[in-house]
Amino acid sequence: MPLTIKPSEIFGSVYIQMSKSDAHRALIASALSKSPNIIKPWIDNVSIDIEVTKDAVSNFADLELIDDGLKVVPKKEYKKELTIDAKESGTSLRLLIPIVSALGLNCTFIGSKKLFSRPMEVYKNIWKEQGLEFSLNEDSLKVSGKLKSGEFRVAGNVSSQFVSGLLFALPLLEGDSKIVIEGELESAPYVMMTLKTLKHANIETLRKGSDVIEVYGNQEYSLTDYEVESDWSHAAFFAAAGALGGEVTLYGLNKYSIQGDKEILNILKFMGAPIIYNDDNSITIKKANRLNAMDIDISNIPDLAPIITSLASTAKGRTKLYNASRLRYKESDRINDLKDSFSKIGAKIEVTENEIFIEGIEKLEGGKTTSHNDHRIAMSLAVASIASNNPITIDDAQSINKSSFNFIEQFRSIGVNMVL
């Protein structure tokens, strides 16, 4: 689906959609609980990734949309043989693998070839050590056998999703377990979000320093009604649009959230964008004359790399994004693909294995480009059009639907001229 975005002046307000990361976790904890509960807010239209997890947990609970919430009624018994279509959702896949094994279910995961090419060695090694089946193919994964409690060693620099997946699964096992994180844990805020959800579901864990989490076995999930936060990752695109092209006011965000991508406000502030915290808890971001370049460690905020690239492309000076190696294992090889996508519209970008360097120019040239089927690159290219001399056409903008069902509608509402 080609999408053409014309340079536009920005003004308006946006209510930010529910957090994709929080919704994944809420769905899982709700479905594993022993009693009915309600997740709020919820609407019929959600992103593709959330729909994947919603469909998957329907194996464990009956789901019903009521008013502005989703009623979750856990099932008493589960089918022993499951097939789950994870499509392109790495979060859904990595959170669900340990859960089905903790429940002793045989499950075949299907999805895109790109999904199954992403790192899986952490789980593969654990399942092999326990004598369980872990059959990984180019377009599917089959797991069978029941996971046993014990010590689980997880590399901290691959994906925090492995830690989160185990955290959800281990309380269901007989006996206590321990997760040992080897090396520094990147994307640590996502693990904190998982621990927050577990606490809400009355699951007990114990952190010992920065590298050990003890998880007690034989626990029961007991989740009362759960309120999903708005999404700071999604808010970042609109915040950046305000900083580049006018003024945007964001509603629905928790400024005390532990979501890592809340860091976008600090980044915008240090780059020179005015940020106003309003009395009604909304946040207004205004255009700066020209943003300033800066060096940014993205080890804990990898999903912000594409939108930071948009900001840096026309910032004054040279921006450096470092500790970026995990970007190569996202929906695309985000290091090389960001370079390719933004170079096509005039940005000056160089990359190494672990870094991205952006030399800011006053205006992008615009033209035709691709998102490499990466939703965050597509939305970041759309934002970049604000600082372009000419329209930008993204040839595969359908990728946006992976994380946002209404990005185009909301972007238009703040003054952006877009043609499908």
PARONU-555948 format. One record per residue (C-alpha): residue in three letters; x, y, z. Coordinates in steps of 0.001 Angstrom, whole numbers, plus 500000, padded with zeros to 6 digits. Layout:
BEGIN
ALAXYZ...
//
This chain:
BEGIN
MET500000500000500000PRO501758503192498835LEU501300506258501035THR502305509786500005ILE502795512400502724LYS503167516051501817PRO505138518592503912SER502643520112506345GLU502289522505509255ILE501238520656512406PHE498681521724514983GLY496242519705517054SER495771517116519762VAL495850513325519900TYR494587510798522430ILE497279508120522511GLN496237504500521955MET496697501804524597SER500217500499525128LYS501004497501522969SER503496496210525534ASP501085496625528438ALA498192495065526502HIS500232491924525665ARG500965491466529356ALA497426492224530509LEU495947489673528099ILE498280486915529295ALA497835487567533018SER494067487875532595ALA493741484610530682LEU495866482709533235SER493842483979536185LYS491399481746538056SER488469484151537998PRO486822486477535439ASN488236489980535047ILE488002492997532778ILE490750494809530862LYS490091498515530237PRO490105500485528055TRP489510498206525059ILE488022498723521607ASP487166496375518787ASN489928497689516518VAL493424496973517803SER496829496596516173ILE497753493341514439ASP500267492407517151ILE497683492772519922GLU495172490781517865VAL497769487980517672THR498082487746521464LYS494318488141521893ASP493672485227519519ALA496348483140521239VAL494985483593524766SER491502482694523530ASN492839479137523925PHE492926479781527677ALA489955482106528190ASP486697483269526617LEU486878486905525558GLU483962489311525182LEU483957493019524303ILE481745494917526761ASP481288498692526757ASP484846500047526857GLY486418496878528238LEU487340493295527389LYS485807490680529676VAL488117487691530220VAL486642484436531554PRO489402481836532087LYS488690478282530904LYS488796475329533283GLU490530473047530777TYR492812473591527792LYS493248471679524554LYS496445469624524637GLU497301470334520995LEU497414473958519839THR498333475899516717ILE499028479596517237ASP499583482007514361ALA502079484601515625LYS502177486381512229GLU505085488858512693SER504785489476516441GLY508037488645518176THR506605489749521517SER503630487390521239LEU505847484466520264ARG508481484914522948LEU506000485519525746LEU503838482542524819ILE506463479816524222PRO507303479260527921ILE503650479515528937VAL502438476671526721SER505355474538527912ALA504672475383531567LEU501112474157530988GLY502424470957529367LEU500746471670526021ASN501988470680522588CYS501983473773520419THR502921474614516844PHE503581478288516228ILE503287479503512660GLY504003482924511187SER506261484836508833LYS509683483525507863LYS511224486739509186LEU509735486053512616PHE511385482634512917SER514738483968511752ARG514952486189514849PRO517116484936517762MET515677481940519649GLU518835480378521089VAL517960481257524700TYR514830479109524626LYS516318476475522346ASN519142475811524821ILE516793475642527829TRP514395473248526120LYS517317471042525006GLU518739470939528545GLN515358469815529867GLY514878467192527151LEU511879468985525620GLU511041469328521953PHE511974472641520342SER511761472135516572LEU512488475407514798ASN511875475671511038GLU511964478620508656ASP508220479245509012SER507179477420512188LEU508177476265515654LYS506908473196517506VAL507329472802521260SER506177469877523375GLY506777468497526848LYS506371470117530246LEU508789472741531480LYS510395472011534863SER511422474473537552GLY515094475240538127GLU517736477786537200PHE517338479562533873ARG520279481468532430VAL519433484223529968ALA521789486477528002GLY520884490077528803ASN521925491551525448VAL519621489570523134SER516031490402524125SER514284491155527388GLN511303489223526004PHE512963485938527011VAL513073487101530619SER509466488282530483GLY508273485027528935LEU509899482990531705LEU508522485330534364PHE504985484593533186ALA505573480830532977LEU507597479945536084PRO504896480683538700LEU502847477883537092LEU505512475223537766GLU505946472972540756GLY508936474217542706ASP510762477515542842SER512920478848540014LYS515633481380539454ILE516350483529536388VAL520021484492536094ILE520684487328533657GLU524154487083532130GLY525610490462531280GLU523767493757531378LEU520047493495530689GLU519040495666527746SER515468496963527438ALA515176496545531209PRO512027498731531434TYR510083495990529628VAL511003493497532353MET509868496046534934MET506529496235533108THR506213492437533338LEU506989492475537069LYS504383495221537528THR501738493095535776LEU502681490024537835LYS502369492006541046HIS498919493160539962ALA498019489487539444ASN499263488584542958ILE502296486680541660GLU505313486897543964THR508864487332542715LEU512066488515544371ARG514797490526542692LYS518316489958544000GLY520511492656542602SER520357493424538901ASP521018489918537615VAL518854487468539582ILE515069487141539844GLU513606484407542029VAL510156483156541061TYR508124481054543476GLY506280478046542059ASN502781476668542649GLN501218480123542401GLU497817481056541005TYR497192484133538909SER494515486296540507LEU494052489407538395THR491368491914539252ASP490254494454536668TYR493276495842534833GLU493730499300533314VAL496061499411530322GLU498282502478530025SER498531504578526891ASP501527503876524703TRP504648506021525044SER506194504254522026HIS503271505414519889ALA503247508867521473ALA506842509386520339PHE505788509799516690PHE503327512581517490ALA505696514239519938ALA508354514294517213ALA505825515715514734GLY505147518607517098ALA508858519285517557LEU509468519324513799GLY506408521070512488GLY504261523092514843GLU502458522059518007VAL500897518818519247THR499140518122522546LEU499079514514523770TYR496316513134525995GLY496005509945528017LEU499648509444528968ASN500906508568532432LYS503894510821533026TYR504952508524535911SER504911505432533694ILE507782502936533825GLN507597502489530041GLY511107503025528726ASP510016505012525679LYS508831507834527933GLU512480508864527425ILE511384510558524180LEU510451513636526203ASN513947513944527679ILE515467513449524235LEU513270516160522723LYS514033518463525623PHE517800518065525219MET517478518497521449GLY515804521842522117ALA512051521302521725PRO509762523181524156ILE507677520772526284ILE504757521938528430TYR503023519869531129ASN499450521157531224ASP497102521308534236ASP494779518710532657ASN497672516163532549SER498130516581528807ILE501576517305527359THR502266519847524604ILE505326519668522351LYS506140522704520227LYS508370523290517237ALA511936524348517824ASN513678526630515346ARG516021523739514667LEU516757520768516884ASN520286520044518101ALA522134516786517548MET523159514598520490ASP524638511194521343ILE522040508681522553ASP522433505264524160ILE519503503220522822SER520208499944524634ASN517043500413526726ILE514999502243524086PRO515604500384520789ASP512080501093519500LEU512825504827519549ALA515698504502517065PRO513558505072513938ILE511826508214515210ILE515104509587516599THR516499509113513080SER513689511341511785LEU514518514013514350ALA518278513795513793SER518055513947509994THR517454517705510121ALA519038518508513490LYS522021520811513737GLY525159518680514019ARG525944514978514071THR523814512536516082LYS525218509216517237LEU523014506289518281TYR525100503675520069ASN524592500253521678ALA522344499564518709SER523308496010517682ARG519938494500518670LEU518255496640516027ARG519472494094513497TYR517020491533514893LYS513827493568514940GLU511066493435512289SER513840494309509876ASP517577494804510137ARG516837498260511453ILE520416499503511272ASN520887498882507543ASP517230499453506690LEU517076502812508448LYS520111503872506438ASP518527502702503185SER515053504137503859PHE516241507560504977SER519070507862502442LYS516466507544499689ILE514826510792500911GLY518089512704501273ALA519301511964504806LYS523025511570505461ILE523483508365507448GLU526417506051508103VAL526313502869510156THR528583500346511842GLU527701497021513410ASN526617498753516605GLU526096502449515758ILE524135504846513577PHE525537508267512660ILE523211510949511274GLU524610514213509915GLY521750516703510086ILE520808518796507054GLU518350521706507009LYS515711519962504887LEU515234516467503492GLU514718516177499759GLY511791513738499844GLY510911511209497140LYS510112507511497011THR511298505100499692THR510418501895501527SER509862500900505150HIS511210497379504561ASN507853496249505985ASP508823497721509358HIS505976499608511049ARG508217501912513087ILE510303502885510066ALA507106503598508095MET505687505899510780SER509060507616511206LEU509260508298507471ALA505793509818507647VAL506972512145510425ALA510099513015508421SER507881514456505668ILE507255517444507951ALA510900518455507487SER511060517719503762ASN511094519971500694ASN508964517528498721PRO506430514763499427ILE507606511375500658THR506053508210499240ILE506352504989501265ASP505739501983499013ASP504765499538501798ALA502903501644504348GLN500570498755505226SER503230497761507762ILE501857500546510011ASN498888498315510874LYS501200496014512814SER501206498370515795SER498586501026515007PHE495113500746513509ASN494529504519513319PHE497907506227512855ILE496969507637509441GLU493646508984510709GLN495274510622513734PHE498161512027511681ARG495675513646509331SER493793515110512304ILE496812517263513244GLY497126518736509751VAL499206516241507753ASN498267515920504081MET498372512189503240VAL497221510382500082LEU496691506630499907
//
